[in-house]
Amino acid sequence: MKNIMVFGASGTIGRAVVQALSQRGYKAIAIMRPAHSDSAHNPNMLLDVENCETAHLDIFDAQQRNDCMKTHQPVAIISCLASRTGTPADAQKIDLEAQTLILDSAKAMGIAQFILLSAICVQRPQLAFQKAKLLFESRLADSGLAYSIVRPTAFFKSLSGQVARVKAGKPFLVFGDGKLTSCKPISDRDLAHFLVDCLDDEQKHNQILPIGGPGPPITPLDQAEALFTFTGNDPKIRHIPLWFLNGLIALLRLAGLIFPAAAEKAELAKIGRYYATQSMLLWDDKAQCYDAEATPSYGSDHLFEHYQHVISGTKQVDLRDHAIF
């Protein structure tokens, strides 16, 4: 049984990867934050997964990293680490520095393969976290390890922030006309299995792999229509003009000259504006547009089925930092 070390195992994608590894006959070594950390998630949540062992590790401690890899002897690493907020300091620490330290230890310990969960939005980088991810992608590609850089489109979780609003009879919020952007969202489960596919599929080695879920692209208005249908509530949509976001960012930047907290909120508002104006699809640089047909599809889970499960209460969504609205 091959040992696969999973970093970011406490997140929703990381947990799905651990499940997928177990189902596919691998042993997952789930790396968790130190047990004494205030930010550590419940370490028992993975213990009921067959063929899984948890290890608590301070990623920034070189001795702990090397000892852990030496003890468990993984044949590959799957890193699902990502900064929680996307702010410059968080992105620098997690998306670049922490990932680089893991890569350095993997090389030192003779681990041959590294699978990275990145994001499709890095293809048009404007934000700090996108630039940090791109820089690490470059370091990984130059490392000499067999690598797979997986760039998913949108997660179901990131498109679930307004389910509770609509269920409660509140308006669905859209930026602009609600048709400016679209995506081919992919579920945690399907994405996890795609990441695990990269272990043995040589056609996925040393590649950048954009990936979306099944079905046609979905706009915010499509999401709203589905939610109104599933809840049975009267359609109510509130359009937020893009100039409002631009004005908010300008005000926060100005306030940030005096109050550091406002500067951080300005960065968060910039992230919001990016997702309000950019589709999570493959970018065609020659045609200067997003190409839904060229965006690869994978899996069988559909966003609207996910909405039905959430509305009925058969599935819970832990939004964490995805709770925009």
C-alpha positions in Angstrom: 0.0 0.0 0.0 1.5 3.3 -1.1 1.7 6.2 1.4 0.5 9.5 0.1 1.1 12.6 2.3 -1.8 15.1 2.1 -1.1 18.7 3.2 -4.1 20.9 3.9 -6.0 17.7 5.0 -8.2 19.6 7.4 -9.9 21.6 4.6 -12.9 20.5 2.7 -10.9 19.5 -0.4 -8.2 17.9 1.7 -10.7 15.8 3.5 -12.2 14.7 0.2 -8.7 13.8 -1.1 -8.2 11.6 2.0 -11.5 9.8 1.3 -10.6 9.3 -2.3 -7.2 7.9 -1.5 -8.7 5.4 0.9 -11.3 4.4 -1.7 -8.6 3.9 -4.3 -6.4 1.7 -2.1 -3.8 4.2 -1.0 -2.8 5.0 2.6 -3.3 8.7 3.4 -1.0 10.5 5.8 -3.2 13.5 6.7 -1.1 16.4 7.8 -2.8 18.5 10.4 -1.9 21.7 12.3 -0.2 21.2 15.7 -2.8 19.9 18.3 -2.0 22.9 20.5 -2.8 25.4 17.8 -5.8 27.6 18.4 -6.6 27.4 14.7 -6.4 23.6 14.5 -9.5 21.9 13.3 -10.9 18.8 15.0 -8.3 16.1 14.6 -10.8 13.3 15.0 -12.7 14.1 11.9 -10.4 11.9 9.7 -10.0 9.0 12.1 -13.0 7.1 10.8 -11.5 6.9 7.3 -10.0 3.6 6.5 -6.3 3.6 5.6 -5.7 7.0 7.1 -3.2 8.2 9.6 -3.1 11.8 11.0 0.1 13.6 11.8 0.3 16.9 13.6 3.0 19.1 12.1 4.3 22.7 12.2 5.1 23.2 8.5 7.5 26.0 9.3 9.7 23.7 11.4 12.2 22.0 9.1 13.1 19.2 11.6 9.4 18.3 12.0 8.8 18.3 8.2 11.8 16.1 7.5 11.2 13.7 10.4 7.6 13.3 9.4 8.5 12.5 5.8 11.2 10.1 7.0 8.9 8.3 9.3 6.0 7.8 6.9 8.0 7.4 3.6 5.4 8.8 1.2 5.8 8.1 -2.5 4.0 11.4 -3.3 2.7 14.6 -1.8 -0.7 16.1 -2.6 -0.8 19.7 -1.4 -4.2 21.3 -0.9 -2.9 24.2 1.1 -4.3 27.6 0.4 -4.3 30.9 2.1 -7.6 31.5 3.9 -8.1 35.1 3.1 -5.9 35.8 0.0 -4.5 38.9 1.5 -0.9 39.7 0.7 0.6 38.6 4.0 -1.5 35.4 4.1 -0.7 34.6 0.5 3.0 35.1 1.0 3.1 32.9 4.1 1.0 30.0 2.9 0.7 30.0 -0.9 4.4 30.6 -1.4 6.5 30.2 1.7 4.8 27.1 3.2 4.5 25.4 -0.1 8.1 26.0 -0.9 9.2 24.6 2.5 7.2 21.4 1.8 8.8 21.2 -1.7 12.3 21.6 -0.2 11.7 18.8 2.3 10.2 16.6 -0.4 13.3 17.0 -2.5 15.6 16.5 0.5 13.8 13.3 1.4 13.8 11.9 -2.1 10.0 12.0 -2.7 9.5 11.7 -6.4 6.1 13.3 -7.1 4.2 16.4 -6.0 0.6 17.1 -6.9 -0.5 20.7 -6.3 -4.0 22.1 -6.0 -3.9 25.5 -7.5 -6.7 27.7 -9.1 -7.8 28.5 -12.6 -7.9 32.2 -11.7 -4.0 32.4 -11.8 -4.2 32.5 -15.6 -5.1 36.2 -15.3 -3.2 37.3 -12.2 -4.2 40.6 -10.6 -4.2 39.7 -6.9 -1.5 38.9 -4.4 -2.6 35.3 -3.8 -2.7 34.6 -7.6 0.9 35.9 -8.0 2.1 33.9 -5.0 0.5 30.7 -6.5 2.0 31.3 -9.9 5.5 31.8 -8.4 5.2 28.5 -6.5 3.9 26.8 -9.6 7.1 27.9 -11.3 9.3 26.6 -8.5 7.5 23.3 -8.6 7.9 22.9 -12.4 11.7 23.6 -12.0 12.1 21.3 -9.0 12.9 18.1 -10.9 10.1 16.2 -9.3 7.3 14.8 -11.3 4.5 17.3 -10.9 0.8 17.9 -11.7 -0.5 21.4 -11.2 -4.3 21.2 -11.0 -6.3 24.4 -11.6 -10.0 23.9 -10.8 -12.7 26.3 -11.7 -15.2 27.2 -9.0 -16.0 25.0 -6.0 -19.6 24.2 -5.0 -18.9 25.7 -1.6 -17.9 29.1 -3.1 -21.2 29.2 -5.0 -23.3 28.3 -1.9 -23.1 31.5 0.0 -26.6 32.7 -0.9 -28.5 29.5 -0.4 -29.6 30.5 3.1 -30.5 34.0 1.9 -32.8 32.7 -0.8 -34.3 30.0 1.5 -35.1 32.8 4.0 -36.9 34.7 1.3 -34.2 37.4 0.8 -33.1 38.6 -2.6 -30.3 36.9 -4.6 -27.5 39.4 -5.0 -25.7 39.7 -8.4 -23.1 42.1 -9.7 -24.0 43.9 -12.8 -26.5 42.1 -15.0 -25.8 38.7 -13.5 -24.5 37.3 -16.8 -21.1 38.9 -16.9 -19.4 35.8 -15.6 -19.9 32.0 -15.7 -18.1 28.9 -14.5 -18.2 25.1 -14.7 -18.2 24.3 -10.9 -16.7 21.1 -9.6 -17.5 19.2 -6.4 -15.0 18.4 -3.7 -15.5 14.7 -4.4 -14.9 14.9 -8.2 -11.9 17.2 -7.7 -10.4 14.9 -5.1 -10.6 11.9 -7.5 -9.1 14.0 -10.3 -6.2 14.8 -8.0 -5.7 11.2 -7.1 -5.8 10.3 -10.8 -2.7 12.3 -11.2 -0.7 9.8 -9.1 -0.6 7.0 -11.7 -1.8 8.7 -14.9 1.5 9.6 -16.7 -0.3 11.8 -19.1 -1.1 14.1 -16.2 2.6 14.2 -15.1 4.5 17.4 -15.6 1.4 19.2 -16.8 -0.8 22.2 -15.8 -4.3 20.8 -15.7 -7.3 23.1 -15.8 -10.5 21.2 -14.7 -14.1 21.9 -14.3 -17.2 19.9 -13.5 -19.8 18.4 -15.9 -22.4 20.3 -17.8 -22.7 23.7 -19.5 -21.3 26.9 -17.9 -23.5 28.5 -15.2 -24.0 32.2 -14.6 -25.1 33.9 -11.4 -28.6 34.3 -12.9 -28.7 30.6 -13.5 -27.8 30.0 -9.9 -30.6 32.3 -8.8 -33.2 30.7 -11.0 -32.3 27.3 -9.7 -32.5 28.4 -6.0 -35.8 30.1 -6.5 -37.2 26.9 -8.2 -35.9 24.6 -5.4 -37.1 26.8 -2.5 -40.4 27.7 -4.1 -39.9 31.3 -3.2 -40.8 34.2 -5.5 -37.8 35.4 -7.6 -36.2 38.4 -6.1 -32.9 39.6 -7.5 -30.9 42.6 -6.4 -28.4 44.0 -8.8 -25.3 45.6 -7.4 -23.5 47.9 -9.9 -19.8 47.4 -10.4 -19.2 51.1 -9.7 -20.3 50.4 -6.1 -17.4 47.9 -5.7 -14.9 50.3 -7.3 -16.0 53.1 -5.0 -15.8 50.9 -1.9 -12.3 49.8 -2.8 -11.2 53.4 -3.3 -12.7 54.4 0.1 -11.0 51.5 1.9 -7.7 52.2 0.2 -7.9 55.8 1.4 -8.8 54.7 4.9 -6.0 52.2 4.8 -3.5 55.0 4.8 -4.4 55.5 8.4 -6.0 52.2 9.5 -4.2 49.0 8.6 -7.4 47.0 9.0 -9.1 49.1 6.2 -6.2 48.3 3.8 -6.8 44.6 4.4 -10.5 45.0 3.7 -9.6 46.8 0.5 -7.7 43.8 -0.6 -10.7 41.6 0.2 -12.9 43.9 -1.8 -10.5 43.6 -4.7 -10.9 39.9 -4.5 -14.6 40.2 -4.6 -14.4 42.5 -7.6 -12.2 40.0 -9.4 -14.7 37.2 -9.0 -17.6 39.5 -9.9 -16.0 40.4 -13.3 -13.9 37.3 -14.3 -15.3 33.9 -15.4 -13.8 30.8 -13.9 -13.1 29.2 -17.2 -10.2 28.6 -19.5 -8.8 31.8 -20.9 -8.0 31.9 -24.6 -5.2 34.4 -24.8 -5.3 34.6 -28.6 -9.0 35.4 -28.7 -8.8 37.4 -25.5 -11.9 35.7 -24.0 -13.0 32.8 -21.8 -13.7 29.6 -23.6 -16.3 27.3 -21.9 -16.0 24.6 -24.6 -12.3 24.4 -24.1 -12.6 24.1 -20.3 -12.1 20.4 -19.5 -15.0 18.7 -17.7 -14.7 15.9 -15.1 -16.9 13.9 -12.8 -20.6 13.5 -12.3 -21.7 15.8 -9.5 -23.8 18.8 -10.5 -24.1 22.1 -8.7 -27.9 22.2 -8.8 -28.2 18.7 -7.2 -25.9 20.1 -4.5 -28.3 23.0 -4.0 -31.2 20.6 -3.6 -29.3 18.6 -0.9 -28.4 21.8 1.0 -31.9 23.2 0.9 -33.4 19.9 2.1 -30.9 19.7 4.9 -29.3 16.4 3.8 -26.0 18.2 3.2 -24.3 21.0 5.2 -21.9 23.6 3.8 -19.1 25.0 6.0 -18.6 28.3 4.2 -15.7 29.6 6.4 -14.0 32.3 4.3 -16.4 31.7 1.4 -19.2 33.4 3.3 -19.2 36.6 1.2 -22.8 37.5 1.6 
